[in-house]
Amino acid sequence: MLKGFFYRLFFSFSFLLLFSLNHIDYVSPAPVGEHPLIAGWKAAGLAGGEIEIEGWSIIDERFTPLSVLQKKARTLQRRLRLQTDFPPYSGEEPAFAFVNLDGHLPDGSHVILTLQSVRQADGTGETHCGLMGFVVPVADLRHYLRRLERALVPLKKDFPFKLAIRGEWQGRLSEDQAGELAEKIFTRMRAEVLSGGPAGASGRWQAHSPYFRPESGLEKGGVNMEFAYWYDPGENTTQLILGTPLIPYIF
């Protein structure tokens, strides 16, 4: 029960199931130092927004006791220079242990970090690390991501991250306006639209861009990026999101 609770706790922060950044192909014409998704976002005339970074990976195929998880968490906190307002939240049962950190990096970005380990009835086990970051756009997002990767090297080399950009449009976006935004984004990303389109108060496009190589197991030339919007009448704003697949139902 406790294990399920903390899995739900962590994944409640995960708005997206996206394509791993380790497979991104940074080919021209994306400007040097600029992440391809940001280039597409800017091409549509969209400014600001929030970047969401998610990483989740198995770091050991054995059960790890709480004392070891706590040591790993202290190492990560030091390497990330993560400033927390409260001590790490941790717990342990015979078949489950966890440590959660919630704080801010020196640049002000909000980071949630969790280490979890599970032991199965047959004696086998797994240890996972999860990271969720909420960042305002940075001058060089790729460099920012590399810094995160370097900090996580003691746990896993080439830690897989996923990415999306969220923003708002004041008022209700018309179908024509949404189509124009999507066209600008996909043109900048040299993307071929494979399915989707505007549908009244919400819409979603799935496309393939040469900037992104397909994730292992996915068909070559298949969907590897998406753009979606949905209108929130309570706030009178249209939510926008650009990311790599797959964007779940979050309207």
N, C-alpha and C positions, 0 to 999 in steps of 0.2 A: 504493500500500500504506500509506504514511504517512498519507495523507488519511483512508483508511478507518479506520485505527487511532484517530485522534483523534476522528473522528465517534463511534466506538463508545465511546471513553473518556468523552466528554461525556454521551452518551445513556445510559450505564450508570447515571448518577445520576438519570436521568429515569424515575421509577416510573409516571408517569401521562401520558396524552395527554388534556388537559383543555380546557375551554371558556375562551376569552380573557376576562380581567377587563374589558377595554375594553367588553364588551357587557353587563356586569351592570347590571341596573335596580334601583336601591336604592329601592324603593317601600315604603310602610308595610305591615305593622306592625313592620319591623325597627327596633330602637332606634337613635336617632341616635348615631353614633360606633361602632356595632357592625356588623361585616360579616355579611351574611345567613347564610353558612355557619356562622359561629360561633354565631349565634342558634339555628340548627337543632341544632348540636352540644350546646349547653347545654340545649336543651329536652328532650333525651334523658337529661339528668342526667349527661352525660359531662364530666369535668373534665380540664384539662391537655391532653396530647397534643403532637404536633409538626406545625407548619404547613410545608408544602412549597410553595415558589414556583418556578415555571419560566417563563423567557422565552426565546424563540428567534425571531430575525427577520433578514431580509435588510436590511443597512444600506447596501449599495452594489451596483449591478449592473455592477461592474468589478472586476478583480483589484487587490488592494491589497498592495504590497510590505511586507516585514517591518518595515522602519524606520518606516513610517507606522502600522502596527498597534501597534508598541511605543509610539509617541507617543500614540495613542488610549488605550492601556491605562493609561499614566501619568495621563492626564487623568481617566479613569474612577476610578482608584484614589484620586486626590485628592478628586474630587467625592463619592465614596462614603465617604471616610475609612476605607478598607479597610486593616486592619493585617494584614500577611502575615509569616509566619515565615521564608519563603524568597523569593529573587528570582523574578520571573516566569519561567515555563518557556516557551521559544520555539524555533522552528525554521523553516527555509525550504528549499524545493526550487524548481526552475524553475516548477512549476505549483501550488504549495501553500505557504502561510505560516500560522503560528499563534502566538498568545500566550495562555497560561493563567495566571490568578491564582487563588490559593486563600487565603482569610483570613477575618477576622472584622470585623464592623461594631462601632462603639462600644457598641451594646446587647448584644453577645455573639453575635448571630446569625451562622451560618456561611454564607459566600457563595463560590461557585465561578463564575468569570467566564472566558469564552473568546472570543477573536476569531479567526476563521478566514477565509481567502480562497483561492479555487480559480480556476485558469485552465483553460478548456477547450481542446481541440485546435484549435477554429476561431478561437481568440483571444478569445472572450467570457469573461466571468468573473462571479463573485459574491463578496461579502464578507458574512459572517454574524457576529452577536453572540449569544452564549448566556449565560444567567445561571440558576443554580440556588441557591436559598436554603433553609436549614433553620432554622426559627424556633420558639421557644416562644411560646405565645399572648401577644399584646401587647394593651394596653388599647384601642388604636384601630388595627386592622389596615388599614383603608382609608387612614388617614393614613400609616402605614408604607409602604404600596405607592405612594402618591403621592410620597413622598420618593425611593423607588427610581426612579420614572419621571422625576422632575426631574433626578436625577443622570445619567440616560441620554439626556437631551435632545440633547447634542451629537452623538450617534449617530443618534437617531431620535425624533421627537416621537410621543407616545402609544405608547410601547414596549409590546407585548402581553405580559401575564403570565397565567399559569395557576396554579391553586390547589387544594390538597387538605389535609384534616386527617386525621392518623393517630393512633390511640390503641390502648390495650390493655384487655382485660377479663380479670380474673384467673379462671382456670379455663375450662371449656368453656361457651360460650353455647348455651342450648337454642334450639330453633326458636321456641318461644313467646316467650322473652326477646328474641330477635333481631327477631321481628315487632313486639313492643311498642316497641323502640327505633326501628325504622323508622317506625312509625306516629306516634310523637311528633315525629320529625324532619320527616316530610312534612306533618304537621298544622301545625307551626310555619312551614314554608316554603310553606304553602297549595298543596302539590304534589299532582298527580294521578299515581298509580302507573300506569305503562303496561305494565310487564312485570316478571317476576322474582318472587323470594320466597325463603324459607329452604329449604335443601336439605341437612339433616343438619349436617355439620361446617363447611359453608360456605354462603354465600348471597349473593344480589345483587339489588338492586332498581334499576329504571330509571324515572325519573319526569320530569314537566314541572312547573316552578315559574314563577309569574309574576315572580319576582325576577330571572330571567335571560332576556334576549332571545336568540333563536336566532342562532347564528353564521351568517355569510354562507354561503349554499349549503345550509343545513339547512332541513328542512320546518318551517313554523310550527306550534307546538303539539307538536313532537316532543321526544324525550329531551333534557334539558339539565342533569340532575343524577343522581347515582347514590350509593347506599350499599351497602357490601359488608362481609362479615366472613368470616374463615376461622380454624379452630382449628389451633394449633401444638402437637401433643402433646409434642414435645421440651421446650418451655418451659412447657407447661400454661397457655397463655394464648390468648385469642382476639383476633386482630388486627382492628381496625375502621378503616374508611376512608370518608370522606365527601368527595365532590368533584363537579366537573362533568365531563361526558363528555370522553373515554371512558376508563374505568378498564380497562387491559389485564389480561391474565391474569397475576396476580402471586401466586397462592396457592402 
